[in-house]
Amino acid sequence: MKKGYIALTCSIAFEVFGTTMLKLSDGFSNVLPSIAFIIGMGTAFYSLSICLRTIPLSLAYAIWSGVGTALTAVIGVLLWDDPFNLITLSGFALIIGGVALLNASNKSVETAPSS
């Protein structure tokens, strides 16, 4: 299971990297960021497929998309001055809370006795 979470973490990092490169590619008009986007997303999906060997799809995808979205939004705020206000903060809290609830519900299913 630990190996699955390592692969999921790598997948999230490469997805955030790829999305950042997509912004820098300026509509695929800059070659190096465009190539980096392809490499980042390819590696992200490969790593995601590896993590699915040990982590349930619903949990892995929820964590991947939620954490990836939140980190990408933070990068947008920090690097490109995307708007940040109470609504943005609330959105981050909801994403993180949702991922935490999904993770907790998965752990309760793992520890429940089977009938």
Secondary structure as UniProt FT lines:
FT   HELIX           2..24
FT   TURN            25..29
FT   HELIX           31..51
FT   TURN            52..54
FT   HELIX           57..80
FT   HELIX           86..111
//
